[in-house]
């Protein structure tokens, strides 16, 4: 039997699996899909947790997890990714302003070094460069957005060596070619003449998946310029790099991964309804039972399938069918504008200080079931800019409680 079963392979699930495995627990990670890291910018936004904890409601995931977990979780995250050569830079009390592919600015606290090198404001002469044949990045759009915000930048387009496919390129196409055979000196020769009189150049995040650190260092040396990457439309290489690092670390620590099947909670009939027994996973060959001493739910919010709404207005969590509270009038769930804020962003499981899902009276549904990440209610993670911070801190707190 497993010490721990974790349901969900997004950021919070992968972090929980690693935190538990690093503590010597036997872990099985069950996931119906890959999670959302391939869609993400691959950075960590904490919101205002380091600056003003008083702004958070009693139900907010940070408050439930405990503010004392923030710095230990960040420290362990750095240790975890460093083992695979991935380096994040930043500080919980300092906001990095990074250019995005839409010309806006992304506010985060920690970012891969290749992205953090684009932090604004700066007096540097910046060039935003696209890649020939890569249509998912428009340097002119980025430059227009930066100039509107008072930053000086110019646009350019950089060629690739001959022999690229006769179709539109994806970021993963370019990254795969670079990983396999990095043409450093040839790239530098092709690009140098288009990058004169600039101090920094921002390019779409295509510089390798497995070898990105080596490739970026080589390119900066060859060009004599500081390079920074800008996340693109999905698939997003910074998110994929983080996912790759966390999955590799979990597997190396002995974690088993079951990817594809849907999980349904199982109750221990000998406990009088006090404990869960594990999960059933539904595979093409039939149900497969995964027993565990403890279960951590990391299935995400509404967009990830962590909770579901029926036509009658009932909202329920997707593994154990735990109820999720929401107003009866469904019209109040949606905000007035497309981009929100939307009240449903705050929907999710209520948990206690041990990260156990609870009923309306604050009683845990099961003694050995815990939850973390986007499944938790009480926070508008997008508006707060706290999405990844909540994933990190609550995964850390849930594992600490589950193994105590």
GIFEN-V473116 format. One record per backbone hydrogen bond with DSSP energy under -1.0 kcal/mol. NH is the residue of the N-H (numbers start at 1). CO is the residue of the C=O. If there is no record, write none. Layout:
[[NH;CO] [NH;CO]]
//
This chain:
[[2;291] [3;26] [4;26] [5;294] [6;28] [7;296] [8;30] [14;10] [15;11] [16;12] [17;13] [18;14] [19;15] [20;16] [21;17] [22;18] [24;21] [25;20] [28;4] [29;256] [30;6] [31;258] [39;36] [40;37] [44;110] [47;385] [51;48] [52;48] [55;52] [56;53] [60;57] [64;60] [65;61] [66;62] [69;66] [70;67] [73;69] [74;70] [75;71] [76;72] [77;73] [78;74] [79;75] [80;76] [81;77] [82;78] [83;79] [84;81] [85;82] [86;81] [89;111] [91;109] [94;91] [96;108] [98;106] [100;104] [103;100] [106;98] [108;96] [109;44] [110;44] [111;89] [113;87] [115;112] [116;112] [117;113] [118;115] [119;116] [120;97] [127;200] [128;154] [129;202] [130;156] [132;158] [134;131] [142;138] [143;139] [144;140] [145;141] [146;142] [147;143] [148;144] [150;147] [151;146] [154;126] [156;128] [158;130] [167;165] [169;133] [174;170] [175;171] [176;172] [177;173] [178;174] [179;175] [180;176] [181;177] [184;182] [187;183] [188;184] [189;185] [190;186] [191;187] [192;188] [194;191] [195;192] [199;125] [200;125] [201;226] [202;127] [203;228] [205;230] [206;204] [208;206] [215;211] [216;212] [217;213] [218;214] [219;215] [220;216] [221;217] [222;218] [223;219] [224;220] [226;199] [228;201] [229;114] [230;203] [236;38] [240;236] [241;237] [242;238] [243;239] [244;240] [245;241] [246;242] [247;243] [248;244] [249;245] [250;246] [251;247] [252;248] [253;249] [254;251] [255;250] [256;27] [258;29] [260;31] [264;280] [265;319] [266;278] [268;275] [271;268] [277;266] [278;266] [279;290] [280;264] [281;288] [282;262] [283;286] [286;283] [288;281] [290;279] [292;277] [293;2] [295;368] [296;5] [297;370] [298;7] [306;301] [308;316] [310;314] [313;310] [316;308] [317;322] [318;306] [324;315] [332;329] [333;330] [340;337] [344;333] [345;342] [346;343] [347;344] [349;375] [352;356] [355;352] [358;350] [359;363] [362;359] [365;357] [367;274] [370;295] [371;355] [372;297] [376;373] [377;349] [378;346] [381;379] [384;380] [385;381] [386;381] [389;45] [390;386] [391;387] [392;388] [393;389] [394;390] [395;391] [396;392] [397;393] [398;394] [399;395] [400;396] [401;397] [402;398] [403;399]]
//
